[in-house]
Amino acid sequence: MKKITFVLLSLLMASINLMAQTTKPETGLINKTSCGSFWRFDFNYETIDADGETPIVLSAAIFMTNSVYSKTMKAKGCGLLNHYTISDDKSRPTNVSSFFTLEGLLSNTNYIIIESDGFGFGVDVKRNQKYLQGRATARVNIDAFIAGRKILEDEGYEYENVVLNLGYSQGGNSGMWVNRLVAEGYRSDELPKIDLCVIGGGPYDMYAHYKKLAEENMTQYPVALPLIMSGMIDAGGYKVNYEDIFNEEFANDLPELFDSKEHDTDYINNYIYENYGSINEKSLALDEIVTSAFFDEENEAMKDIILHLKENSLVYDAWKPEKTDKISFVHSTEDEVVPVLNMYNMEKHLNDNGYTSYDITYFDGLHTPTGTSYAFFAASAISNFVPAGMEDVFNDTPKEDTHDIYSIDGRLLFKNMTIRDAFQSLPKGIYIVNGQKVVKE
C-alpha cells in the first residue's frame, strides 16, 4: 500500500512540475511585427513583484522605425515609455500597430522606444493592476528597459548611449518615479542616468487630489477614483474593504467594471454617469458612490488609504532627480482628470529640493486632448534634442520623418513635411497621412 501511495504521489508531483514548466511564460524575444512605418518586437522579461522580492515574468515591447530596423542607420538612443491608464485587456499598452499612437510617433523620431505592459496585462493579465503604486511600477519599467536593450544588443542593433524617460497621465506619475529610482541608484551600473525626461499630466500629488475631490464632492472623470482607491487598498495589503469606502450598490458593480478587464475607460465612465450621475453634464456627485467615510480623514479606513496616497505621491519626501539632466513637463490648466495642482505641487517640490533643470508648458483643454498634444510635443522635443557633447553625432542624424499630408477628400496639402510643422498651420480637422486618418484637435 505504501509503495502504491509513493508511486501515485510521485506521479502527482511530476504532473505538477510539468504544469509549472508549461505554464511559466517564455522569456526573451517572442515576436516581430511590421506596423507600416515602424516595427514592434514583443518580449517577456524577468522582474519582481510589487513586494520587491517575488520573481515574476511580465511582457513588454520594443518599437523602432524601419530605417533602424533594417540597420541602415544607428538609433539616436533608447526611450523608456511609461504607459497611460488602461482598463481593458483588449487595448493593453503595447498592443499597438498604428503610426498615430504614442509609440508610433515616438519611434519615428529614430529613437528606439521600450515599453512594459506592467502589472495585469499581457502575460500577466489574470493579476490585478498595481494602479499608481509608484515605486513598484517604476521598478518593472526600468527592468523592462534594461532587458529590452539587452535583446537589441543580442539582435545586433546599435544605438547611441542616450536615455529618454517618457510618459503621460499614469505614465507621468510612473515617469517621475523612474527619475526617483535612478536618483536612488536602482540598477545604477546598467542605467546610471537619464538625459531627457518628457512628462505630461501626471498625478504627482494624489493626497492633494483626494482632498480636492472630497471638498468639491464632484468629479468629471469617475473611472479614476475606483482605480486610485483600488491601487491604494492593494498597496495596503487589503486591510481596507471596498465596502468601507464605496456604497453597497457601487461596490457590487466593481468586479464587472474593473476586475473583468472587459471594458475601456469610456465605457466605465458612461456606465457610472448613467447609473449614478449625469450623462448629459458628464459629472458625478461623489456621495452617490462613496460612503461618508470617504470624506472623513480621521476614519480608520481613510487613514490607511491616505498613508498610501502619500507614499505613492512624489512630493512628501525630500528627494530630487539629480541623475536626470533635464525634465520637460506638459500639463493643462483645465485638466478635469489630473488637476493642475499636481503640477504646481511638483514644481514647488523640485524648487524646494534644489532641482532647477526643468521647464513647464501649459496647455488649455481637457485631459485626453492634452494627451494628444503631449504626443506631438514629446515627439518634437526628443526629435530636436541634442545631448551635451554629441552635437557632431546628432547633426548627421535625421531629426524627424516627413510625410505627404492629404485632406480627407484626397487633396495633397503638404509634401515631404513633418506632421508637427504641418499642424502648426492646419485648422482642426481630419487628415490622411500614410493612408491613415489623424485628427488635429
C-alpha positions as a printed NumPy array, in Angstrom:
array([[  0.   ,   0.   ,   0.   ],
       [  2.835,   2.37 ,   0.936],
       [  4.562,   1.604,  -2.372],
       [  1.378,   2.371,  -4.375],
       [  0.901,   5.621,  -2.421],
       [  4.516,   6.621,  -3.113],
       [  4.097,   5.934,  -6.854],
       [  0.87 ,   7.938,  -7.014],
       [  2.484,  10.802,  -5.103],
       [  5.482,  10.74 ,  -7.449],
       [  3.198,  10.865, -10.486],
       [  1.268,  13.749,  -8.957],
       [  4.458,  15.724,  -8.261],
       [  5.728,  15.064, -11.797],
       [  2.407,  16.273, -13.186],
       [  2.573,  19.455, -11.102],
       [  6.154,  20.1  , -12.201],
       [  5.204,  19.58 , -15.852],
       [  2.304,  22.023, -15.493],
       [  4.605,  24.584, -13.9  ],
       [  7.097,  24.215, -16.726],
       [  4.472,  24.561, -19.45 ],
       [  2.603,  27.471, -17.861],
       [  5.62 ,  29.633, -16.998],
       [  5.898,  32.311, -19.716],
       [  8.885,  32.106, -22.011],
       [ 11.341,  34.955, -21.55 ],
       [ 13.197,  36.776, -24.327],
       [ 12.096,  37.875, -27.794],
       [  8.692,  36.401, -28.709],
       [  7.641,  38.02 , -31.983],
       [  8.45 ,  40.711, -34.565],
       [  5.618,  42.611, -36.268],
       [  5.797,  45.139, -39.104],
       [  3.483,  48.077, -38.32 ],
       [  3.95 ,  50.029, -41.558],
       [  6.267,  52.894, -40.678],
       [  7.772,  51.081, -37.668],
       [  8.387,  47.645, -36.16 ],
       [  7.253,  46.146, -32.872],
       [  9.261,  43.461, -31.069],
       [  7.279,  41.678, -28.331],
       [  9.279,  40.173, -25.485],
       [  8.911,  38.799, -21.973],
       [ 11.313,  39.628, -19.18 ],
       [ 12.046,  38.685, -15.599],
       [ 11.362,  41.225, -12.872],
       [  9.988,  41.279,  -9.326],
       [  6.52 ,  41.797,  -7.913],
       [  5.24 ,  44.859,  -6.056],
       [  6.525,  43.368,  -2.781],
       [ 10.063,  43.922,  -4.067],
       [ 11.002,  40.263,  -3.629],
       [  8.88 ,  37.741,  -5.548],
       [ 10.205,  36.891,  -9.059],
       [  7.635,  37.276, -11.85 ],
       [  7.583,  37.479, -15.651],
       [  5.96 ,  40.43 , -17.457],
       [  5.554,  41.328, -21.126],
       [  6.889,  44.36 , -22.985],
       [  7.65 ,  45.633, -26.466],
       [ 10.332,  47.439, -28.445],
       [  9.353,  49.95 , -31.153],
       [ 11.703,  51.171, -33.892],
       [ 11.459,  52.925, -37.229],
       [ 12.078,  50.993, -40.458],
       [ 15.49 ,  52.545, -41.036],
       [ 16.655,  51.455, -37.59 ],
       [ 15.101,  48.003, -38.049],
       [ 16.919,  47.488, -41.363],
       [ 20.156,  48.702, -39.72 ],
       [ 20.631,  51.364, -42.38 ],
       [ 21.045,  53.885, -39.569],
       [ 22.125,  53.83 , -35.948],
       [ 19.39 ,  54.764, -33.477],
       [ 19.786,  58.062, -31.625],
       [ 19.249,  56.3  , -28.304],
       [ 16.558,  54.467, -26.342],
       [ 13.438,  55.797, -24.667],
       [ 11.714,  54.265, -21.658],
       [  7.956,  54.747, -22.167],
       [  5.643,  54.589, -19.137],
       [  2.117,  53.697, -20.283],
       [ -1.04 ,  55.659, -19.528],
       [ -4.211,  54.309, -17.89 ],
       [ -5.68 ,  51.191, -19.473],
       [ -8.697,  49.374, -18.049],
       [ -9.348,  46.576, -20.566],
       [ -7.01 ,  43.883, -21.826],
       [ -8.081,  44.315, -25.459],
       [ -6.154,  47.59 , -25.6  ],
       [ -3.255,  46.6  , -23.363],
       [ -0.39 ,  49.078, -23.538],
       [  1.995,  47.511, -26.027],
       [ -0.63 ,  46.01 , -28.344],
       [ -0.404,  48.83 , -30.92 ],
       [  0.331,  48.889, -34.638],
       [ -0.74 ,  52.356, -35.838],
       [  1.591,  55.245, -36.599],
       [ -0.872,  57.551, -34.841],
       [ -0.179,  56.209, -31.378],
       [  2.262,  57.456, -28.791],
       [  4.538,  54.509, -29.608],
       [  4.326,  55.077, -33.36 ],
       [  5.005,  58.802, -33.161],
       [  7.885,  58.464, -30.72 ],
       [  9.622,  55.606, -32.543],
       [  9.58 ,  57.614, -35.772],
       [ 11.987,  60.111, -34.192],
       [ 14.661,  57.438, -34.767],
       [ 14.866,  56.619, -31.086],
       [ 14.133,  53.049, -30.029],
       [ 11.179,  53.012, -27.614],
       [ 10.818,  50.326, -24.935],
       [  7.538,  49.917, -23.036],
       [  6.353,  47.406, -20.441],
       [  2.762,  46.181, -20.166],
       [  3.249,  46.413, -16.422],
       [  1.161,  44.587, -13.856],
       [ -2.068,  42.987, -15.014],
       [ -1.728,  42.956, -18.803],
       [ -0.198,  40.751, -21.494],
       [  1.24 ,  37.566, -19.965],
       [  0.214,  38.882, -16.546],
       [ -3.418,  39.566, -17.458],
       [ -5.054,  37.462, -14.734],
       [ -3.47 ,  39.513, -11.962],
       [ -4.738,  42.865, -10.727],
       [ -3.162,  46.171, -11.703],
       [ -0.918,  47.894,  -9.166],
       [ -2.504,  51.188, -10.107],
       [ -0.342,  54.22 ,  -9.288],
       [  1.909,  52.215,  -6.971],
       [  4.848,  54.375,  -7.935],
       [  7.934,  52.515,  -6.788],
       [  6.674,  49.094,  -7.896],
       [  5.619,  50.298, -11.355],
       [  8.796,  52.287, -11.979],
       [ 10.892,  49.281, -10.973],
       [  9.283,  46.944, -13.523],
       [  9.54 ,  49.657, -16.205],
       [ 13.269,  50.079, -15.583],
       [ 13.712,  46.292, -15.636],
       [ 11.887,  46.142, -18.99 ],
       [ 14.06 ,  48.923, -20.403],
       [ 17.282,  47.169, -19.45 ],
       [ 16.001,  43.786, -20.681],
       [ 14.907,  45.383, -23.975],
       [ 18.342,  46.912, -24.547],
       [ 19.931,  43.506, -23.941],
       [ 17.645,  42.   , -26.622],
       [ 18.639,  44.776, -29.035],
       [ 22.313,  44.025, -28.447],
       [ 21.718,  40.293, -28.976],
       [ 19.949,  41.136, -32.268],
       [ 22.938,  43.202, -33.424],
       [ 21.36 ,  46.66 , -33.139],
       [ 23.433,  49.727, -32.355],
       [ 22.243,  52.89 , -30.668],
       [ 23.77 ,  55.971, -29.116],
       [ 24.133,  55.89 , -25.338],
       [ 21.293,  58.376, -24.808],
       [ 18.408,  57.585, -22.441],
       [ 14.951,  59.196, -22.557],
       [ 12.169,  58.864, -19.974],
       [  8.622,  59.474, -21.261],
       [  5.02 ,  59.207, -20.088],
       [  1.631,  60.889, -19.804],
       [ -1.061,  60.713, -17.093],
       [ -0.498,  57.472, -15.155],
       [  2.73 ,  57.321, -17.161],
       [  3.615,  60.789, -15.87 ],
       [  3.482,  59.571, -12.284],
       [  5.487,  56.478, -13.187],
       [  7.991,  58.504, -15.212],
       [  8.778,  60.712, -12.245],
       [  9.109,  57.614, -10.078],
       [ 11.628,  56.298, -12.629],
       [ 13.604,  59.516, -12.102],
       [ 13.434,  58.926,  -8.363],
       [ 14.643,  55.314,  -8.538],
       [ 17.506,  56.294, -10.83 ],
       [ 18.468,  59.044,  -8.358],
       [ 18.407,  56.442,  -5.57 ],
       [ 20.741,  54.199,  -7.572],
       [ 18.408,  51.404,  -8.7  ],
       [ 20.429,  49.265, -11.174],
       [ 22.822,  52.196, -11.495],
       [ 25.534,  50.029, -13.072],
       [ 23.217,  49.491, -16.08 ],
       [ 21.236,  52.755, -16.026],
       [ 23.477,  55.439, -14.498],
       [ 21.408,  58.473, -15.554],
       [ 18.682,  59.887, -17.825],
       [ 19.492,  62.5  , -20.472],
       [ 16.   ,  63.901, -21.101],
       [ 12.628,  63.335, -19.467],
       [  9.389,  64.49 , -21.171],
       [  6.467,  64.064, -18.783],
       [  2.82 ,  65.107, -19.044],
       [ -0.365,  65.251, -16.989],
       [  0.888,  63.201, -14.063],
       [ -0.802,  62.723, -10.669],
       [  2.288,  63.652,  -8.662],
       [  0.325,  64.569,  -5.505],
       [ -2.551,  62.143,  -5.046],
       [ -3.298,  63.231,  -1.486],
       [ -3.934,  66.831,  -2.605],
       [ -6.01 ,  65.41 ,  -5.464],
       [ -8.091,  63.389,  -2.965],
       [ -8.65 ,  66.469,  -0.772],
       [ -9.889,  68.441,  -3.774],
       [-12.343,  65.696,  -4.714],
       [-13.598,  65.366,  -1.139],
       [-14.058,  69.115,  -0.699],
       [-15.885,  69.552,  -4.007],
       [-17.833,  66.254,  -3.849],
       [-17.717,  66.179,  -7.653],
       [-15.785,  64.544, -10.48 ],
       [-15.97 ,  64.758, -14.26 ],
       [-13.992,  61.55 , -14.768],
       [-15.373,  58.962, -12.325],
       [-13.385,  55.978, -13.598],
       [-10.256,  57.405, -11.946],
       [-11.485,  57.278,  -8.342],
       [-12.163,  53.498,  -8.098],
       [ -8.845,  52.835,  -9.862],
       [ -6.931,  55.009,  -7.401],
       [ -8.728,  53.567,  -4.372],
       [ -8.145,  50.025,  -5.654],
       [ -4.439,  50.677,  -6.121],
       [ -4.054,  52.139,  -2.632],
       [ -6.147,  49.395,  -0.985],
       [ -3.932,  46.84 ,  -2.726],
       [ -0.802,  48.71 ,  -1.601],
       [ -2.003,  48.388,   1.996],
       [ -2.467,  44.641,   1.748],
       [ -6.266,  44.8  ,   1.576],
       [ -6.679,  45.78 ,   5.222],
       [ -9.438,  48.068,   3.928],
       [-12.551,  46.652,   2.23 ],
       [-14.202,  48.266,  -0.781],
       [-17.412,  48.423,   1.273],
       [-15.625,  50.732,   3.734],
       [-15.284,  53.347,   1.   ],
       [-17.978,  52.65 ,  -1.604],
       [-21.685,  52.172,  -1.045],
       [-23.06 ,  48.641,  -1.409],
       [-24.602,  49.088,  -4.856],
       [-21.457,  50.554,  -6.411],
       [-19.192,  48.058,  -4.644],
       [-21.202,  45.295,  -6.318],
       [-20.509,  46.894,  -9.723],
       [-16.722,  46.974,  -9.251],
       [-15.877,  43.344, -10.189],
       [-17.611,  43.592, -13.569],
       [-16.409,  47.112, -14.364],
       [-12.768,  46.64 , -13.386],
       [-11.753,  43.084, -12.46 ],
       [-13.176,  41.58 , -15.657],
       [-10.916,  43.837, -17.791],
       [-13.589,  43.72 , -20.467],
       [-14.389,  47.452, -20.533],
       [-12.411,  50.512, -21.581],
       [-12.413,  53.788, -19.653],
       [-15.064,  55.391, -21.896],
       [-17.499,  52.54 , -21.237],
       [-16.896,  52.646, -17.484],
       [-17.256,  56.421, -17.309],
       [-20.529,  56.342, -19.245],
       [-21.876,  53.488, -17.112],
       [-21.192,  55.472, -13.936],
       [-22.656,  58.678, -15.408],
       [-25.839,  56.895, -16.465],
       [-26.38 ,  54.96 , -13.239],
       [-25.123,  57.356, -10.592],
       [-24.528,  60.804, -12.098],
       [-25.396,  62.929, -15.117],
       [-24.663,  61.588, -18.607],
       [-25.581,  64.947, -20.14 ],
       [-23.25 ,  67.002, -17.952],
       [-20.588,  64.284, -17.73 ],
       [-20.353,  64.721, -13.983],
       [-20.852,  62.742, -10.789],
       [-21.538,  63.791,  -7.21 ],
       [-19.169,  61.522,  -5.281],
       [-21.578,  60.875,  -2.428],
       [-23.637,  58.892,  -4.943],
       [-20.985,  56.136,  -4.915],
       [-18.915,  56.582,  -1.73 ],
       [-19.763,  56.261,   1.949],
       [-19.408,  59.08 ,   4.469],
       [-16.062,  57.563,   5.491],
       [-14.514,  58.851,   2.256],
       [-14.935,  62.44 ,   3.434],
       [-13.505,  61.8  ,   6.911],
       [ -9.698,  61.744,   7.128],
       [ -9.922,  60.504,  10.735],
       [-11.824,  57.39 ,   9.681],
       [ -9.586,  54.322,  10.151],
       [-10.087,  53.083,   6.592],
       [ -9.265,  56.504,   5.112],
       [ -6.217,  56.862,   7.378],
       [ -4.772,  53.74 ,   5.752],
       [ -5.613,  54.915,   2.235],
       [ -4.208,  58.402,   2.862],
       [ -0.967,  56.842,   4.12 ],
       [ -0.575,  55.049,   0.794],
       [ -1.709,  58.056,  -1.237],
       [  1.187,  59.988,   0.274],
       [  3.668,  57.099,  -0.043],
       [  2.912,  56.795,  -3.768],
       [  2.917,  60.524,  -4.445],
       [  6.205,  62.278,  -5.206],
       [  6.105,  65.422,  -3.083],
       [  6.112,  64.178,   0.538],
       [  9.738,  63.016,   0.823],
       [ 12.887,  65.061,   0.273],
       [ 14.434,  63.865,  -2.995],
       [ 15.45 ,  65.318,  -6.334],
       [ 16.064,  63.778,  -9.783],
       [ 19.767,  64.539,  -9.591],
       [ 20.664,  61.904, -12.219],
       [ 18.202,  63.304, -14.779],
       [ 19.783,  66.046, -16.895],
       [ 16.578,  67.789, -17.984],
       [ 12.8  ,  67.439, -17.471],
       [ 10.181,  68.983, -19.754],
       [  6.697,  68.95 , -18.251],
       [  3.33 ,  69.315, -20.018],
       [  0.059,  69.937, -18.176],
       [ -3.32 ,  71.518, -18.857],
       [ -4.619,  74.297, -16.65 ],
       [ -8.147,  72.967, -17.323],
       [ -7.383,  69.278, -16.674],
       [-10.519,  67.673, -15.216],
       [ -8.857,  64.293, -14.553],
       [ -5.484,  65.234, -13.036],
       [ -5.965,  68.766, -11.653],
       [ -3.195,  71.256, -12.384],
       [ -2.48 ,  71.468,  -8.644],
       [ -0.446,  68.291,  -9.232],
       [  1.903,  70.276, -11.489],
       [  2.034,  73.244,  -9.126],
       [  2.94 ,  70.989,  -6.193],
       [  5.585,  69.137,  -8.209],
       [  7.139,  72.451,  -9.265],
       [  7.282,  73.571,  -5.632],
       [  8.798,  70.238,  -4.594],
       [ 11.562,  70.463,  -7.209],
       [ 12.388,  74.052,  -6.257],
       [ 12.372,  73.257,  -2.533],
       [ 14.821,  70.401,  -3.15 ],
       [ 17.19 ,  72.413,  -5.338],
       [ 16.387,  70.966,  -8.77 ],
       [ 16.023,  73.636, -11.457],
       [ 16.759,  71.786, -14.732],
       [ 13.159,  71.725, -15.891],
       [ 10.607,  73.664, -17.897],
       [  6.798,  73.546, -17.947],
       [  4.469,  74.019, -20.923],
       [  0.829,  74.648, -20.058],
       [ -1.987,  73.773, -22.465],
       [ -5.658,  74.671, -22.437],
       [ -8.23 ,  71.909, -22.772],
       [ -9.232,  68.686, -21.087],
       [ -7.031,  65.764, -20.073],
       [ -7.45 ,  63.46 , -23.077],
       [ -6.976,  66.101, -25.839],
       [ -3.92 ,  67.35 , -23.949],
       [ -2.624,  63.778, -24.142],
       [ -2.745,  64.057, -27.941],
       [ -0.875,  67.346, -27.705],
       [  1.66 ,  65.676, -25.418],
       [  2.341,  63.01 , -28.054],
       [  3.293,  65.612, -30.669],
       [  5.104,  67.771, -28.093],
       [  7.205,  64.804, -26.913],
       [  7.984,  63.675, -30.478],
       [  9.113,  67.188, -31.361],
       [ 11.125,  67.608, -28.151],
       [ 13.091,  64.389, -28.492],
       [ 13.487,  64.797, -32.262],
       [ 15.223,  68.142, -31.718],
       [ 17.123,  67.138, -28.575],
       [ 20.911,  67.261, -28.806],
       [ 22.673,  65.826, -25.736],
       [ 25.612,  67.838, -24.442],
       [ 28.824,  66.833, -26.174],
       [ 27.079,  64.943, -29.011],
       [ 26.479,  67.834, -31.428],
       [ 28.57 ,  66.305, -34.212],
       [ 26.794,  62.947, -33.963],
       [ 23.275,  64.353, -33.88 ],
       [ 23.778,  66.901, -36.645],
       [ 24.188,  63.968, -39.035],
       [ 21.03 ,  62.206, -37.836],
       [ 17.591,  62.828, -39.391],
       [ 15.55 ,  64.781, -36.847],
       [ 12.012,  63.812, -37.789],
       [ 10.364,  61.826, -40.587],
       [  8.47 ,  63.777, -43.248],
       [  5.222,  62.746, -44.936],
       [  2.768,  63.69 , -47.669],
       [ -0.316,  65.043, -45.894],
       [ -3.751,  64.987, -47.569],
       [ -7.172,  66.411, -46.786],
       [ -9.997,  63.99 , -46.005],
       [-11.231,  64.35 , -49.627],
       [ -7.812,  63.387, -51.045],
       [ -6.214,  66.753, -51.853],
       [ -2.436,  66.956, -51.307],
       [ -1.879,  69.685, -48.722],
       [  1.822,  69.274, -47.907],
       [  4.581,  67.238, -49.49 ],
       [  7.555,  65.946, -47.503],
       [  6.675,  67.837, -44.325],
       [  6.725,  66.777, -40.686],
       [  3.352,  66.381, -39.004],
       [  4.391,  68.87 , -36.343],
       [  5.177,  71.597, -38.897],
       [  2.055,  70.892, -40.949],
       [ -0.215,  71.024, -37.905],
       [  1.088,  74.455, -36.97 ],
       [ -0.756,  75.931, -39.977],
       [ -3.652,  73.492, -40.449],
       [ -7.053,  74.09 , -38.809],
       [ -8.735,  71.484, -36.599],
       [ -9.965,  68.525, -38.629],
       [ -9.232,  65.065, -40.025],
       [ -6.271,  64.472, -42.351],
       [ -4.741,  61.494, -44.162],
       [ -1.092,  60.571, -43.516],
       [  0.418,  57.294, -44.693],
       [ -3.066,  56.147, -45.706],
       [ -4.423,  56.574, -42.171],
       [ -6.654,  59.17 , -40.558],
       [ -5.19 ,  61.557, -37.993],
       [ -7.173,  64.138, -36.047],
       [ -5.947,  67.591, -35.183],
       [ -7.871,  68.566, -32.048]])
